[in-house]
């Protein structure tokens, strides 16, 4: 069995959550000793395709003509696209049509969560497709609790041991909740807020551009950093704040709970089946609830629940993901 792992524009998307997911796939296949290539010119048995851009469509069409098996990885939905970059809301129906056209080329579809699986099953044209929900996974050997990493983070950004630090992670898009993140920093000047992640500001909506250009003494936009610093930040902060409005999974929340970091997330359907308010994370529905719960968490009025969440990260260890992908590949090859 040889797999072509294909992602259009891998260098461009490498810094995104999708880029992380593809790196996890590579490591998972290596762990399972599954031969793979990134070169479409090589011979292969299965095309595992991760992107839905124009070139990706033609790569899948060519594979179809050759009789190759296709696993189409559905990382995107209309729902998570439309609250993203400028003009996204106006073009979301067109994108949905195109996603269906791409994903329908797969012999099977893989998507990160049961939530995104349900969304896709309700798309006309995909309702009869075999869809597997497999997490994008987390490298538990890398993302783990370590006080030394946390100290390095605080030293780099000049935070004292007494500072209460709140970390956010994501691209500069509305969907990630960056506008609420900045508003919360304004409301709570006694706490330190730092946002990791970057995307071209020219592609952002006007409210996001305004948020990112906000100047506050307690707010830092750190831009893109390597994963070593993300790990350090998750170890060194007092709270991981994830005010996202829509996800197909949300890799940073898995990384946070792998580091046994307390997390406060938005109460949205994607998290219903696996993250419970007050049990393994805290949830808030709106900005007032976010403010109230941040204050309670950081003053100890709400107890830490981080240790309760670790088992969720363990389930999503990339070694388990590799076993699940291998099973899908084997089933696809058996089908006539």
Secondary structure, DSSP 8 states (H G I E B T S, - for coil): -EEEEE-TTHHHHTTSHHHHHHHHHHHHHHHTT-EEES-TTS--SEEEE---SHHHHHHHHHHHHTT-EEEEEE---HHHHTTSSTTHHHHHHHHHHHHHHHHTT-SEEEESSHHHHHHHHTSTTTTTS-EEE----B-TTTS---HHHHHHHHHHTT--TT--EEEEE--SSGGGTHHHHHHHHHH-TTSEEEEE----GGGS-HHHHHHHT---TTEEEEE---HHHHHHHHHH-SEEEE--S--SS-HHHHHHHHTT--EEEE--GGGTTT--BTTTBEEESSHHHHHHHHHHHHTTSS---HHHHHHHHHHTBHHHHHHHHHHHHHHHHH--
